[in-house]
Amino acid sequence: MVDVLAAVHRLAGRFGEVARTTPDDLPLPHLGGWTVRDVVAHLAADHEWAAEALRTGRRPARGIGHPRTRGDRLRDRYDAATAELLALLDDAAARPGQACWNFAQGDAGRRDWWPRHQAHEAAVHLWDLQSATGPHDVADPVLAADGITELAEVYTNRYGGQSLARPLLLRSPGYGAWRVEPGAEAGRVVMQPTDDGGPADLEAPPDVLLLALWHRIPTDDPRLVVRGGPEAVRSFLAGPLTA
């Protein structure tokens, strides 16, 4: 069982610490030309947006718009937004079941959906931030495996245009497996955890598999063990499963 509330406190706090010591203008080529400033601005705005949903229970009136500030002013804004969000997430976890809009379940959502999602949001963007300088914190494999399942639940219904020639079995040995199949609608896939013990089409540690699904590492990364038809696997990984 993953303690997502503890994870979001740790990861969001760690992001703020790293942001304080990382120059704004360092590039993040894997994010389409973004810099460190862009990812700090994005997560600050994301935290403000999620906090509004948690405060009101409704979809925020506006999308996630990036602040124009930079340097210490931007980092102060990140810290303030994060402090508010974490307090709201603590309250959401303490009172599960309360109605609250979210972008996966719409108006049928609950407030306790948000701590898990924000933990995984912080984990991926901490990796983004640390990629600017090279060294990374050691990833929690259990949290990363849960991140793959959360991605499957949240994003397969959000983005179309997938290319999946046949069903695929993905596995992180010791942590879980996931089956991906073509959905009923063209360009959609269904991805679910499975206890299928058969040969995997794609195998990697959970943090590596999560990064591949989030398009953070290339499809030919040597840590990704591809079997039984690499074209099908790499075509799936290249598709728009996530943002």
C-alpha positions as CSV (number, residue, x, y, z in Angstrom):
1,M,0.0,0.0,0.0
2,V,1.4,3.4,-1.0
3,D,1.2,6.3,1.4
4,V,0.4,8.9,-1.3
5,L,-0.1,11.7,1.2
6,A,3.4,11.2,2.7
7,A,4.8,10.9,-0.8
8,V,3.3,14.2,-2.1
9,H,4.6,16.1,1.0
10,R,8.0,14.6,0.4
11,L,8.2,15.1,-3.3
12,A,6.6,18.5,-3.5
13,G,8.9,19.7,-0.8
14,R,11.9,18.2,-2.5
15,F,11.0,19.9,-5.7
16,G,11.0,23.2,-3.9
17,E,14.4,22.5,-2.5
18,V,15.9,21.6,-5.8
19,A,14.3,24.5,-7.6
20,R,16.1,26.9,-5.2
21,T,19.5,25.7,-6.3
22,T,18.9,25.1,-10.0
23,P,19.3,28.0,-12.5
24,D,16.2,29.2,-14.4
25,D,17.7,29.0,-17.8
26,L,19.0,25.4,-17.9
27,P,17.3,23.5,-20.7
28,L,15.0,20.5,-20.5
29,P,15.1,19.2,-24.1
30,H,12.8,16.3,-23.5
31,L,10.0,18.8,-22.7
32,G,10.0,20.5,-26.1
33,G,12.5,23.2,-25.3
34,W,11.3,24.0,-21.8
35,T,13.8,25.4,-19.3
36,V,13.9,24.9,-15.5
37,R,11.9,28.1,-15.1
38,D,9.1,26.6,-17.3
39,V,8.8,23.4,-15.2
40,V,8.8,25.4,-11.9
41,A,6.1,27.8,-13.3
42,H,4.1,24.8,-14.5
43,L,4.1,23.0,-11.2
44,A,3.3,26.2,-9.3
45,A,0.4,26.8,-11.5
46,D,-0.7,23.2,-11.3
47,H,-0.7,23.4,-7.5
48,E,-2.8,26.6,-7.6
49,W,-5.3,25.0,-10.1
50,A,-5.6,21.8,-8.0
51,A,-6.1,23.9,-4.9
52,E,-9.0,25.8,-6.5
53,A,-10.7,22.5,-7.3
54,L,-10.2,21.2,-3.8
55,R,-11.4,24.5,-2.2
56,T,-14.6,24.8,-4.3
57,G,-15.3,21.2,-5.3
58,R,-15.8,22.4,-8.9
59,R,-13.8,22.5,-12.1
60,P,-11.5,25.6,-12.0
61,A,-12.8,28.5,-14.1
62,R,-9.5,28.7,-16.0
63,G,-6.9,26.2,-17.2
64,I,-3.4,26.0,-15.9
65,G,-1.7,29.2,-17.0
66,H,2.0,29.6,-16.3
67,P,3.2,32.6,-14.2
68,R,5.5,35.0,-15.9
69,T,7.7,35.5,-12.9
70,R,11.1,33.9,-12.5
71,G,13.9,33.6,-9.9
72,D,13.1,33.9,-6.2
73,R,9.7,35.5,-6.9
74,L,8.7,32.4,-8.8
75,R,10.1,30.0,-6.2
76,D,8.3,32.0,-3.5
77,R,5.0,31.6,-5.4
78,Y,5.7,27.8,-5.8
79,D,6.3,27.5,-2.0
80,A,3.1,29.4,-1.2
81,A,1.0,27.4,-3.7
82,T,2.4,24.1,-2.4
83,A,1.8,25.0,1.2
84,E,-1.9,25.7,0.4
85,L,-2.3,22.6,-1.7
86,L,-0.7,20.3,0.9
87,A,-3.1,21.6,3.6
88,L,-6.0,20.9,1.3
89,L,-4.7,17.4,0.5
90,D,-4.4,16.6,4.2
91,D,-8.0,17.6,4.7
92,A,-9.1,15.6,1.6
93,A,-7.4,12.5,2.9
94,A,-8.9,13.0,6.4
95,R,-12.4,13.2,5.0
96,P,-12.6,10.7,2.1
97,G,-15.7,10.5,0.0
98,Q,-16.5,14.1,-0.3
99,A,-17.6,15.1,-3.8
100,C,-15.1,17.1,-5.8
101,W,-14.6,17.5,-9.5
102,N,-11.4,16.1,-11.1
103,F,-10.4,15.8,-14.7
104,A,-10.5,11.9,-14.7
105,Q,-14.0,11.5,-13.2
106,G,-15.6,14.9,-13.8
107,D,-18.3,15.9,-11.4
108,A,-18.6,12.4,-10.1
109,G,-15.1,12.7,-8.5
110,R,-14.1,12.7,-4.9
111,R,-11.6,14.9,-3.0
112,D,-9.5,11.9,-2.0
113,W,-8.7,11.3,-5.7
114,W,-6.3,14.3,-5.6
115,P,-3.5,13.3,-3.1
116,R,-2.6,10.3,-5.2
117,H,-2.6,12.2,-8.5
118,Q,-0.6,15.1,-7.1
119,A,2.0,12.7,-5.7
120,H,2.6,11.3,-9.1
121,E,2.6,14.8,-10.7
122,A,5.3,15.9,-8.3
123,A,7.3,12.7,-8.9
124,V,7.4,13.2,-12.6
125,H,8.2,16.9,-12.5
126,L,10.9,16.4,-9.9
127,W,12.6,14.0,-12.4
128,D,12.2,16.8,-15.0
129,L,13.8,19.4,-12.8
130,Q,16.7,17.1,-11.7
131,S,17.4,16.1,-15.3
132,A,18.7,19.7,-15.9
133,T,21.8,18.9,-13.7
134,G,22.1,15.1,-14.0
135,P,21.9,13.5,-10.5
136,H,18.5,12.2,-9.4
137,D,17.0,11.2,-6.1
138,V,16.5,7.4,-5.8
139,A,13.0,6.7,-7.0
140,D,10.6,4.7,-4.9
141,P,9.8,1.6,-7.0
142,V,6.5,0.9,-5.2
143,L,5.3,4.5,-5.8
144,A,6.5,4.3,-9.4
145,A,4.5,1.1,-10.0
146,D,1.4,2.8,-8.6
147,G,2.2,5.7,-10.9
148,I,1.9,3.3,-13.9
149,T,-1.5,2.1,-12.7
150,E,-2.7,5.7,-12.0
151,L,-1.6,6.7,-15.5
152,A,-3.6,3.8,-16.9
153,E,-6.7,4.8,-15.0
154,V,-6.4,8.6,-15.7
155,Y,-4.9,9.1,-19.1
156,T,-6.0,6.3,-21.4
157,N,-9.5,7.9,-21.6
158,R,-8.0,11.4,-22.0
159,Y,-5.9,11.2,-25.1
160,G,-6.7,9.6,-28.4
161,G,-4.5,8.9,-31.4
162,Q,-2.9,5.8,-30.0
163,S,-1.3,3.2,-32.3
164,L,-1.6,-0.3,-31.0
165,A,-1.2,-3.1,-33.5
166,R,-1.9,-5.9,-31.0
167,P,-2.3,-6.4,-27.2
168,L,0.9,-5.9,-25.2
169,L,2.1,-7.1,-21.8
170,L,4.2,-4.7,-19.8
171,R,6.0,-5.9,-16.6
172,S,8.2,-4.5,-13.8
173,P,9.5,-7.7,-12.2
174,G,8.6,-7.9,-8.6
175,Y,6.3,-4.9,-8.7
176,G,3.5,-5.5,-11.3
177,A,2.3,-6.1,-14.8
178,W,-0.1,-4.3,-17.1
179,R,-2.0,-5.4,-20.2
180,V,-2.6,-2.9,-23.0
181,E,-5.3,-3.7,-25.5
182,P,-7.0,-1.7,-28.3
183,G,-10.1,0.1,-27.1
184,A,-13.6,0.0,-28.5
185,E,-13.0,3.4,-30.1
186,A,-10.4,3.9,-32.8
187,G,-7.2,5.4,-31.5
188,R,-7.9,4.5,-27.9
189,V,-6.4,1.8,-25.6
190,V,-7.3,0.0,-22.4
191,M,-4.5,-0.5,-20.0
192,Q,-5.1,-2.5,-16.8
193,P,-3.0,-4.3,-14.1
194,T,-2.9,-8.0,-14.6
195,D,-1.6,-11.1,-12.9
196,D,-0.7,-12.6,-16.3
197,G,2.6,-14.4,-15.8
198,G,3.3,-14.9,-19.5
199,P,6.3,-13.5,-21.4
200,A,6.3,-9.7,-21.4
201,D,6.6,-7.6,-24.5
202,L,8.2,-4.8,-22.5
203,E,10.1,-5.2,-19.2
204,A,11.8,-2.6,-17.1
205,P,12.0,-1.4,-13.5
206,P,8.9,0.6,-12.5
207,D,10.5,4.0,-12.5
208,V,12.0,3.4,-16.0
209,L,8.7,2.1,-17.4
210,L,6.9,5.1,-15.9
211,L,9.4,7.5,-17.5
212,A,8.9,5.7,-20.9
213,L,5.2,6.0,-20.7
214,W,5.5,9.7,-19.8
215,H,7.8,10.2,-22.9
216,R,10.7,11.2,-20.6
217,I,13.1,8.7,-22.0
218,P,13.5,7.5,-25.6
219,T,11.9,4.3,-26.8
220,D,15.3,2.8,-27.5
221,D,16.6,3.4,-23.9
222,P,18.7,0.3,-23.1
223,R,16.9,-0.2,-19.7
224,L,13.8,-1.1,-21.6
225,V,13.9,-4.8,-22.5
226,V,11.7,-5.3,-25.6
227,R,10.7,-8.7,-26.8
228,G,8.6,-10.2,-29.4
229,G,8.2,-7.5,-32.0
230,P,9.9,-4.2,-31.0
231,E,8.0,-2.2,-33.6
232,A,4.6,-2.7,-31.9
233,V,6.1,-1.8,-28.5
234,R,7.9,1.3,-29.7
235,S,4.9,2.5,-31.7
236,F,2.8,2.2,-28.6
237,L,5.3,4.1,-26.4
238,A,5.6,6.9,-29.0
239,G,1.8,7.4,-29.0
240,P,0.1,10.2,-27.1
241,L,-0.9,8.2,-24.0
242,T,0.0,11.1,-21.7
243,A,0.5,14.9,-21.9
